[in-house]
Amino acid sequence: MTLNRCCPVRKRFCFVFTVTIVWLSCSCAFGNTHDGVWGLRQPFAPAKTILVNDPSTTAATSLSSSSSSSSSSSSARPQQSKRSMVVGDDGDAESESSGSSHHDQAPLRPFILENNDDDDDPSTRNGPILIVMDAFCSYHGVYLMRRAQEAGVTVVAVLGDYLRQVLMRTEPEQASQWHAMRRPTTEAEALEWKSHLGPRPLNTPIAAVYCESDSGLADAEQLRQLLNVTCRDDPIVLPARRNKFLMNERVAAVTGLATVAQKLCTSVTEAREFAETLWQREDDNEDEDNSDDYRKYFRQQEDENTSRQQQGPRVVVKPVRGVASESVYLCRNAQEVKDAWNAITSTTVFGSPTGAKHDSVLVQEYLRGTEYALDVVSRRGHHKIAAVWKYDKRPANGAPFCYFQTKLVDAVMEPDHVPLIQDHVRQVLDALGIQYGLTHTEVIFTRDDGRGPVLVEVNCRQHNMDFLPIVMACIGYNALDMTLAALLEEENDGDNNGSGNDNDEESVWDLYPENPSLRRFGCMVHLVNFAQGILRRVRYMPEMSELPSFYQGQLYESFQPPEDDDDDDSNDRAEDQDKMIQPTVDIRSDAGWVQLINDDYEQLQRDYHHIVDWMPSMFDVE
């Protein structure tokens, strides 16, 4: 299948601040400063529209002149080095409560980011205000902050409680900065805080609070409510947007949509008993799973992850809060359920600033089907799909859910699935009261009992990988620029009906399509490591670079091979240069990524399968 379709978005784009959709017919190159990135051939670079990963040109450099300016970044997994807001580290640190210090007595002031303009004076700005929480990734929150600054928007950086405590503990040399970025938590603090935003009346509306991190979502909701920002959800605070159990319960109650069978279990006995009922149900459906129609259909779907899953009854045991498939277990018997219970209840609740332990686990049915993820941007409850991704997850290294591929699809490619999924997700977002901002929703299109799409979870944040180059090449616009249109056009939109403004000129939001349409095919290939030992050599990188679909790739620092020593007689290599690598068991422990882009879908898939074939022997160890 070769793509020959036109994107429906118009070329003209006028905005309250200048945002341009780039038509990617050129083959000019752009710089990329990812550590470990290889590949000079970058045929789909969108010139200056994607300015990622260069800390010398991002808003992050204005956070602190003493902050680290390392450009090390990653896609959908954390770096092994310490976290810093300014280095593009998109991981999640361990939860640990930090005690009070003399910094707690410092006055509360908004941490207004400086623009690169030498004549800029934050105290004299009077334009829109955007608060960005936990913006530490160069191609997510930092990209969004810089784009807003280019439009003359006042950007205020804040830290959620969890991340601030982690940074105070891990980077105490910058404690003054981290403390200065704390959020107001009372009405009195909010009034004092707003009084330092510049020459504005105290009742000047703040456009929005955008949160990059998963751990900061609850804090962001509370801040929206406290500051009465323009863009807020309804209700403003809702635990069901973060708690996986409450999320499914609310969606089922409000919409009547099919949802996963689940139970929140407060004892290991309760967890095992509910698992037994799910196993019995799965056994009862086994004949349907093995039907001739099923086998015929799925032989034609080369990327169906279910065709590669181990067979037999299974249940999913996981915490109600978590990211990146952390502490998610696929259990086939009572002992495995018990082991999962013990593992989960021995860990802290994700994002808890107090270090609270789990006292329950969520047991859910195992959904047989294909998993999709939708990036959606909302404005006044009007949900536009920015991108539709299809996952290829497979068992690897004893782990049940390892990412191998995240691939763009659209309704033309999959007319029987994608339109139904898009409608399903819109109903889910309505049920959760999502009115504004960016969400990343995962669903499984089931093949059992005709249910169709079933919700996995909604994440009220961006897709946690470097998706900008792929979507700009394949769709022509991206969810982050859409988010700025959704959040900041409210300040200049006279009506209140969710589209258009009070004159005849179309807004940027109006010009974005309801659903994406692919102009090219693209995917992220997640490099799964199967080796364990001291790393000596990495294979196949030149071969990957020569694949017709290759765009760029990155090996994470912990998987980059040691430098060659020209002196064969030298034994001076320090032992700490030896890198012990472990097999990949989730998206946090993969070895890197490769981005593939091509006009020809079959060629893109052939290149993907070549990389998958190379993965088992990619890393030489001793």
Secondary structure as UniProt FT lines:
FT   TURN            35..36
FT   STRAND          37..38
FT   TURN            43..44
FT   TURN            47..48
FT   TURN            55..56
FT   HELIX           59..62
FT   TURN            65..66
FT   TURN            85..88
FT   HELIX           102..105
FT   STRAND          111..112
FT   TURN            118..119
FT   HELIX           122..124
FT   STRAND          129..133
FT   TURN            138..140
FT   HELIX           141..150
FT   TURN            151..152
FT   STRAND          154..158
FT   HELIX           161..170
FT   HELIX           172..174
FT   HELIX           175..180
FT   HELIX           187..194
FT   TURN            195..196
FT   TURN            202..203
FT   STRAND          208..211
FT   TURN            215..216
FT   HELIX           217..227
FT   HELIX           239..241
FT   HELIX           244..255
FT   STRAND          262..265
FT   HELIX           268..284
FT   HELIX           286..289
FT   HELIX           292..299
FT   TURN            302..303
FT   HELIX           305..308
FT   STRAND          315..318
FT   TURN            324..327
FT   STRAND          329..331
FT   HELIX           334..345
FT   TURN            350..351
FT   TURN            353..354
FT   STRAND          361..365
FT   STRAND          369..379
FT   TURN            380..381
FT   STRAND          382..396
FT   TURN            397..398
FT   STRAND          399..409
FT   TURN            411..413
FT   TURN            415..417
FT   HELIX           418..431
FT   TURN            432..433
FT   STRAND          437..446
FT   TURN            449..450
FT   STRAND          453..459
FT   HELIX           468..474
FT   HELIX           479..488
FT   HELIX           489..492
FT   HELIX           508..511
FT   STRAND          521..527
FT   STRAND          533..538
FT   HELIX           541..545
FT   TURN            548..549
FT   STRAND          550..555
FT   HELIX           557..559
FT   TURN            568..569
FT   HELIX           575..577
FT   STRAND          580..581
FT   HELIX           587..589
FT   STRAND          592..598
FT   HELIX           601..614
FT   HELIX           615..617
FT   STRAND          619..621
//
